[in-house]
Amino acid sequence: MAKTFEDIDWALIRSFLAVAETGSLSAAARQLGASQPTLGRQIRQLEDRLQQVLFQRQPKGLVLTENGAALIGPAQRMRAAMHDVTLTAAGLQTGLSGSVRITASETVSLYILPGILAKLRREQPSIQIDIVSTDSTENLLFREADIALRMYRPEQVELVAKKLGEFRFGLYASREYLDRAGWPGSVAELLKHPLIGYDRNEEILRGMIERGLPAKREWFALRCDSNPVNWELVRAGCGVGFGLSCNADGDDSIVHLDIPLDLPTLPVWLVTHQSLRHTPRISAVWAALEEGLAPHLS
C-alpha cells in the first residue's frame, strides 16, 4: 500500500518545529536531546515525504521557506493535540510509582526543595523526582513540568493553582562582615557599605527607585543576576544584600538588618494541569510541597 501524508511520523513534525522555532539544527538538538545529524536526517525525510523544501540553508542557520512557514500553524496544533493525549493518559494513571517533574526558581530549588524532597523520598520511595531549576517559566500546558512553584497566578483555564502564602524579603549581611565593617542603622549608613545586587536585571534598581531612593547600578559593588550566587556572596561577607527571609532562618552567621525600606513580599503559587491534579503521585507531591513550604511562608 502506498504511503500517504497521514502516515507521517510525529517525530518528524516535532523535529521540524524545533528547528523552525530555534533557527538551527544545533539549538534544536539541544532542545530535544537529540544529535544534530539525526535532526538533519529527519528534516530531509520530512521534505522528501512532503515533496517540499521547508528550509533554506544559510551560513547562520536555517530559515523557513514560504512552504515551510505555511506548515507552522498545523504542526503546532498537532503538537498541542499530542500533548493533550499525553496529559490525559497521565491523568488516568492510578499508581503512586513514576516520575514527577517539578519546576521552581534557582533559590527555592537550592535552599528549600532539598529538605522537602528528602522527607517525600522517605515516605514515597517509588516516586521519582525531576527538578527543573530555573528562573524562567516552564510550560505546564506542554508538560515541560508537572508541578510548578510560581511567583504569580497563572491565567490559563487549563491550570489549577493554589496560593500558599508569601515569601518575605529582607536586607542581610554576615555577622563577621558587620563586626568588621560596622552595623548600618539607617539608609544613609547602608549606602556607605558595598551592596550586592543584579547585573543586567534592573528589578532591584526599579524597586529602590519606587521607594524614593535615587539608585543607580554603580551603587552595587558586586553584581550577578543569579540569586543563589548573590546570597552566597552575602554569606561569605562580601557586603550587604537582599534575600528571602527563609534563607536566613536558623543561620546564626547571617543578620537581618532592620532598616526601613518597605520591601515587597513575593506570592507563592502551586500549579499543575487540571488533568493531572488528582493523579496519585501528583497529589502526593503536591501535598508534600504544600506542607513543606508552609513554615517558610507568611
Secondary structure as UniProt FT lines:
FT   HELIX           5..7
FT   HELIX           10..22
FT   HELIX           25..32
FT   HELIX           36..50
FT   STRAND          55..58
FT   TURN            59..60
FT   STRAND          61..64
FT   HELIX           66..91
FT   STRAND          98..104
FT   HELIX           106..111
FT   HELIX           113..123
FT   TURN            125..126
FT   STRAND          127..133
FT   TURN            140..143
FT   STRAND          147..150
FT   TURN            157..158
FT   STRAND          159..174
FT   HELIX           175..181
FT   HELIX           187..190
FT   TURN            191..192
FT   STRAND          195..197
FT   HELIX           203..210
FT   TURN            211..212
FT   HELIX           217..219
FT   STRAND          220..223
FT   HELIX           227..235
FT   TURN            236..237
FT   STRAND          240..244
FT   HELIX           245..248
FT   TURN            249..250
FT   TURN            252..253
FT   STRAND          254..256
FT   STRAND          265..273
FT   TURN            274..278
FT   HELIX           280..293
FT   HELIX           294..296
//
